[in-house]
Amino acid sequence: MFELQPLIRDFLVVSSQMNIRVFLVDKVLLSWLQNRTNDNTGLSLITLATVCNLKKPLNMSTLELALRPHGFTSYHLSGPPPSIDWSPSTENASLPYHLLAERDGLRIHLLVLYDVKASFLWHGPLSDGGAAVWGLERSRMQYCAHGGEGALSRFDVRVAEIDGTTVNVPKDITAFLHDMENSSFIPCNYTRGREFFSKFPADTTGEAIYFKTKALQIIKLGKMVLDSLGVPFWLSSGTCLGWYRQCDIIPYSKDVDFGVWIHHFHPGIVDKMVEKGFWLLSIFGRVNDSYELSFVYGGIKLDIFFFYEEEDHMWNGGTEFTDGQKYKYDFPKLTLCWTELAGLRVRVPCDTLSYVRANYGDGWAEPVREWDWNKSPPNARPNGHWPESEWPEVIQVFSPPETDDLL
């Protein structure tokens, strides 16, 4: 295989003896398995992973003791559990994040992935100081090179052979490698959420509970559709504000908002959403200008705003259906990170505060129940009119089907 072959073989033997299921997640070797063309010689660090339950973490000390008779020197890094719910602070709790096992100058990085609510896999961060303990620059690590937490889709595995060594690998290597390259995770700030609700108690009326329940269902179903089409989306507008400010759905926001880059537009979105039980409410704009799709599910609206990138900013459009007035909403350019909302892995802007401030101003932390979509946002500005002759194409509003089930 390469110089690491005996190292991996012995590590896999020890792991098997301890009933620890280990699989290969190394970018270089997985890429080699795909095309058999890149050079895998000269590697001195390989990455493996294992999946654990948050309530039953890996006993890293026991694993290190078992490795020692095989000539391994090992170090592990631990930290607090992920911030994924309203449970009391767990700052004093500790989960193993990473193990580095070394022998004869060759190293194995064992990444510990935690199954979060049977929804996605989370791994802990790696600080510069932690990498330094291993005598490594963090940039050399295939995971945590950015230093932060990560989240991956759950995946199936298969058996593969690399130069006589049998290992478990992700079944769909292409999908896994893509997921790996876009895995940065930022948790919701539940401390900020608690502070918000201490000032503004949660609305526990039946109407509020119904809306929040349906909104989360819409996010889940919309995610299923867009994921199936390979369309990345993020929580936008009021849905993003609710996640950032209070780690929750804003019960009076009246709708759910997604953002999508226009270059990810897929012509199958409408049909797939309808198949999933949504009905199409409106289509505004064109794909090349101010495009927006709105759907209804269970009496709640989902807006999908498409964003256009300029050299130094990005924007989405809006249309007043009564007179063809166009609006433009400017935002700073963004990158996307994963987060968690009600057990779902969803995307938000990594710099969420800048995004929220652009849309809601410096008063974003205060609830505002009366909101005019084309006048209240500080980043909204008129952007001309659609010619009346084009209205049949750029302003399409549909009636609900007679069989629409609002429940």
C-alpha positions, 0 to 999 in steps of 0.5 A: 500500500504505502509506508502506513500499511503495517501501521493501519493493519495493527490499528485495525486489529486493536480496534476490532478487538475492542469492538470499535468500528473504524472506517477510512475517511482519508481524502487522499486514499478515498480519491485514489480508490475512485480513480487509481491514478493519484500517488498515495506513496509518501503519506505520513498521516492517514485519517480514520473515523469512528461513530459514537453515541453522545451518551456512550462516548469512546473510552479513549484511555482504554484504546490508548492502553491497548495500542501501547503494546503495539508500539504506538504513542498516542495523544487525545483531545477532548472537549464539551459536547455539541450545543444542540438543544436547551439542556443545561450547560455542559461546559464541565462535561467532556467528550473525546474528539480526536486521537493521534496514534504515532509509530516510527514517525507515521501517524493515524488521526482517529476522528470521533464522529457523534450521531446527533439525533439520528440526523447527522454526524458531528465532530469537535474542533481542533485548536492550534494549541491542540495541533501543536501538542501533536507537532503538527500545523492544523492546516495539515489536518484533513478535518478541522483545518479551519479549527472549528466544529464539523457536521457530516451527513450520515452515510453507509459504508462498504468494504474496500481493499487497498494493496491487501489491506481490507478497510471500511469506506463510505459507500458513495465516496464522491458524495462523502468527499463533497460533504467533507469539503463543506462541513463547517458547523456553527452551533446556535447560541443557546445562552443568547436564546435564554437571555431573549426568552427571559426578556420576551417569554415564549408564546405558548398559545395554540396558534403559536405552537401550530405555526412552529410545528408546521414551520419545522415540518416545512423546513424538513420537507423543503430540505428533502426536496432540495437535497434530492435535487442537489440544491444547497439552501440556507435559512434566510430572512425571519427564519434565519433571524429566529435561529440566530436570536432565539434558536427557534422559530419566530411564531408571528413571522407568518412564513418560512424563508429559504435562500438559494444562489441562482446558479443552483436553480433547478427547473424541477423544484416546482414539480418536486415540491408539489409532489411532496404536498406543497401547492404553488402560490406564486412565481415572481421575476425571471431566473436571470432577475429577481426570481422568487418561488412561494409555496403553501403547506398546511396553510403556511407559506414557504418563500424561496429567494434566489440570490445574485452575486455581484463583485462586492455584494449579493442581492435578492429581488422582490416584486409587488404583484399589484403594480409591478414595482421591483425591489432589491435587497443587498447583503454582504457576500457570504459563505455557508455553515451547517447548524442544527435546528430541531434536530435538522442539519441546515445551512445558515450564513457563517457570519450570521450577524452581518446577514441579520443586520443587513436585513433587520438593522441594529435592532434585530435583537428586539421583536418587531411584530409589524413588518412591511416586506418592502419598507421595513428592511433597511437593505430594501430599495426600489429597483424599477418596474416590470413592464405591464406587458411582461406581467403574465410572465413575471407576476404569476399568482395561483389559486389553491387547489380545491383539495388543499388540506390545511391540516 
